[in-house]
Amino acid sequence: MVKEFEHKNYWTLILGGSSGLGLATAKKLAKHGMNICIIHRNSRTQKNEINIEFDKIKAEGIQFKSYNVDAFKVENRNQIVSELKSMLDGGGIRALIHSVAKGNLKPMLDASNPSLKNDDFLLTINAMAISLFDWTKAIFEANLFTDDARIISFTSEGNTKAWKNYAAVSAAKVSLEAITRNIALEFAPYGIRANCIQAGVTDTASLRMIPGSDKIKEHSLQRNPFKRLTQPEDVANTVYLLCKDEASWINGCVIPVDGGEHIS
């Protein structure tokens, strides 16, 4: 297998890379010689399971670093960026992948259970959208991006569809897309491309947290032309394609990766 990123000292920084789309992306890029840095937030009870997955990435013979910290705290971001400046050793960040799943899944109205408040929207939008800009700006100001860098974030069909309990996340996804478009415009003179991947319904831990997720999966299986759910590897494959030199003219897009699920 050709490892086109090998010997280039390229790094990918993944926000939320311990499971789901982020982890699948880390594995795929590592197979092609990309060094990997993952920032995640997990409990001690998940440590062994996550380390097993991280060991698989290390086995590809690439450089690997992980941080189990709150990626949304300014002091943590500053410390990590500072450490990366010395750790990259002449290399650079080829790709920043935003795979954050932190938000409120409360209904707007519920007589017997907690419902959405203003703070719930703020927390969700900050974590799942504004953090992309915060990390992009911090990495840019530290001069850590390569000459031809890629910023890739993950959105969903909830960007245009109304699902119960999904209002805060939906608002965050729309904000994420808007921020991505403006990064694509304003950072382009510095060689940075930015795109969103709109993944089809994928059976991840994040999906299973959504009330009624079984019905969402059932509906997706019926309308998907291939009659299957999107797999994390489907999305990771697309990230890999977007990181290649040949994808340099793709910028400012929301790209459906769902086997055609969105057309029906």
N, C-alpha and C positions, 0 to 999 in steps of 0.2 A: 504493500500500500504506500502511495506517495504521501509523505509528510511535508506538505508545502510550507508549514510554519516553522519547521525544524531549523535550528541554527540561525534564526533571525532574531532571537532574544525578544520575541513578542510575548506580551502578557495579556490575559483577559481578566478583568476584575468583575466579579459577579456578586451583585447584591441579592441575597436570598438564594444561595446555591446549595443548600443542604438537602433539598428534596425537589420533586416535581420537575418543572421545566428548567430551572436553574441547574440542578444536578445533572440532568440529561445533557444539557449544553456543555457543562464542564467536562463530562466524559467524552463527548464527541470532539471537542476542540483539542483536548489533551491527546487523543489518538492521532491528531494531525500535527503534533509537535508544539502546541501552544502551551506556554506556562500559565498556571492558574492561581488566582487569588480569590478566595471565597469569603464573603462576610455574611454571617448568619447569626440567628438567635435561637438557641435551643436549650432545653432543660438538661440536667445531668442524666436523667433517665433515658434520654435519647442518645447519649454520648457514644456508647458502644456501637449502636446501629449506624450512626453517622460516620464514625471512624472507619468502619468496614468499607463504606462507600468511598471515603476519601483515600483509603489505601489502594483501591482499584484505580483511582486517578493517578496516584503516585507511581503505580506499577508501569505506567506508560513511559517512564523515564524522563519526565519533564520536572521543572521546578514547581513546587507547590507551597502555598501558604494559606492558612485559614485564620479567621478571627471570629470568635463567638462573643459578639458584643452588640449593643444597640447601635445600629447604623445611623440612627436619626439624631444622635447626640453630637453636637458640634465638636466637643472635646475628643470624642472617639474618632470622628472623621479626620480631624486635624492630626491626631497621633498616627493614624494609619497612613495617611498621605505622607507624613514626615518619614515614617519607616520605609515606605515604598521608594522614596527618593534615593535612599542609600542601598536598598535591597535590589533594585532593578539593575544596577551595575552596568549602565550604558544601554540598557534595553528600554522599552517603552510600552505603554498600554495601547495595544492595538484595538481592543474592544472593551467597552463598558456595557455590561448586561444588567438590566433592571428587572429583577424577577421577584419583586416584593409582594407578599400577600399578608398585609396587616390592616385590618379594618373592621368596622362594625357591620354586623348583619342583622340589625334590628328592623322591625317594621316601622313605618311612620306612625301608625296608629295601632294600639293594642290595649284593651281595657284591663287585661289581667297580667300582662308582662311589660317589662321596660320597653319603651319606644325611643326612636331617634331623637336626639337633642343636637343643638348647634355644635357642641364640643365633639360629638361623634363624627360629624361631617369634617370638622377641622382636623381631627386626628387621622382620619382615613385619607383625606386628600393630601395631607402633609406627607404621610408615609408612602402612599402609593403613587404620588405624582410629583409633588414639589421636591422630594428627595432626589429625583433624577437630575433636576437642575442644580441642586446643592452639590452633588457629587461631581457632576460635569464641570461646574465652575471651579471646584477645589482642585480637581486633577489638572484642569487647563492652567490655572494660575501657578501650579507647581511645575508646569512644563513637562508633564509626564506622558502626554499623548504622543503616539508616533505621528509621522508626517501624514499618514493616510489612515485615520482612526475611524472606528465605527461605534456608534451608540445605538443600542437596540433595547427596546422595552416591549413588554407584553400587555396587550389589551384583550378585550373580549367582546362578544356580541352584545353584552350588556351596555355597550357604549351608545346603542340606539334603541335597544329593547327595554321595556319596563318589566322587571321581575320583582315580585314581592320580597321584601327583606334586603334588596340589593341597591337601594337608593344611594346610600353613601358610597359604596364601591363603584356604582355606575357614574356618579359625579366625579370620582377620582379618575376613572378610566378616560372620561372625556377631557379632564384637565391634563392627564398624562399625554394624550394625543396632541393637545394644543401646545404643550411645552415642547414635545418632540419636534413638532413642525417648526417652532421658532428657533430651536437649537439648530435644526437643519438649515435654516436661513442665516442666522447670525453667526454661527461658527463655521460655515462653509469656507470663508476666506482663509481659514486656518487649517484646511484639509480635513475637517471632521464631517462625517455623514451621520445622519440620525434617521432611524425608521422604527415603526411599531409593527409588531407581528400580532395579528388578530387570530389567536388560536381557536380552533373549534373546541367543543366541549370535551374536556380531558378529565379522566378519572383520577384526580389528584386529591391530596388531603384538603387542599383549599376548596375544591368543588364540594367535597363531602360535608364541609362545614355549612354550606348553604341549605337552609330549610327547603325541603322539596327537591333535593338534588337528584333523587331517583327518577322523578318525573322528567326532569330536564334531560337526563341521560336517555330515558326511554324515547322521548320526543326526538332527540338528536339522531338516535339510531334509525328512526323511521324516515327522517327527511334527508339523511346523508346519502349521496349517490352511491357510496361504497358500503353503506350499511354497517359502519363501525365507528367507534369514537376515535377522536384524534389521540395519538400516543405522544408522550413527552419527546420521544425520539424523532417524531415527525417535525416538531418545532425545532429541536436541536439541529436537525439536518439543514433547516432553512437558515438558522443563525450561522452555521458553518458556511453556507453559500454566500451570505451577506458579508462575511469576513474576508472572502477571497478578493484578490486584486481585481478580478473581472467584474465585481459588483460595485465598483467605485462610482458608477453613474446613477445608482439607485439612492435617492435622497428625499426625505420628507414624506414618505409613504406610510400608509396603513395597509399592510399586506395580509390578506386572509390566508391562513394555513389550516385548512379544515376539510380538504378533499371535496370541496364544493358545497359544503353544508349551508353556506350563506345564500346560495342561489335559489333555495326552495323553501 
